[in-house]
Amino acid sequence: MARSPTLAELRRYAIARSLFKPVTLPAAIRRLGFVQADPMRAPARAQDLILYQRVRDYRAGDLERRYERLGVEEDAFVNYGFVPREMLALLHPRTPRRPWDAATTDRARELLAFVQERGVVHPREVGEAFVHHGRVAGYWGGELNASTRLLDDMHHHGWLRVRRRESGTRVYEAMRHTEQDDSPAARLARAQALVDVIVALYAPIPAPSLGYLVTLLRYGANHLSVEARAVVKTARERYGDAVIDGTTWFWPADENPASRRHQPDEGVRLLAPFDPVVWDRRRFEMLWDWAYRFEAYVPAPKRTMGHYALPVLWGERMVGWANLRLERGQLRHELGFAEARPRDAVFRRALDEELERFERFLAPAGSE
């Protein structure tokens, strides 16, 4: 029986298993299982920042440009993002947490017939054809066409899929998901597969964080909530585990966090706020002994790190954070540090190399 890992070994394992050697774009998405999306661009979207660290020669926007050919889907999981197409059979048919009333169902059927007739529709076309639906409050303030909101809901309910994006806007087509075996054993198997994705993506994962992520799974698989909670209750039977300083940690059963092969490289990495390495703020603080905060929605006078601070990983040390911006085509950066700024010339050289790599990542495709 393998010995229990130390916290330092868990830290090295967390970095090395997630920041794997760069692969192709389809391979990276399959390996991750889920790539969280976010519309904010500061200076690149979260999904691009996540893939930049894991895909060879990745450029910002490659996921959107290649989406139709990749065999991936925009959909809800623990958050909104991108999943391999084969995961749809685990997530659908979905029972939404907020069912439609009769009037909304009738409007959705009318809109679906419109989409089926057109084949592929842009929300602008729908808004023009269904202006009589009126307007509703937007997600982040203001108003939008009620039909635009209904398109989002129809996508979540499984009536539509995202065919592609045009300048960041989702373009839809009709979708019909295959009915699944609804027996207790089959439902449990689907829940186990979904929780397996969570554990594989965020391992090593503290038990409280696993419980929290499974509650978030209600967003993408509310119909399997009971079964998913049952998987958590038997987690010690399904996954590798250890108790360290009073906290139970989990990881895939066929992996050994104490293995010497988990060795991070010595480079600097600028990580997205939603990167799997840093997403779990509880785990982040336990592994690196300081609290990272995402402050994009914090009033500017109250920010301590910045609008869109990217954690700075150096080897296995999370030394601080960086705020990046483009000014007249030039990448500017401001750094903050959890402790003293590293004075090591190796750090300065590694940081310069990462900033140069980041500039190439932001450069338009074909610009070289």
Disulfide bonds with the S-S distance in Angstrom:
none
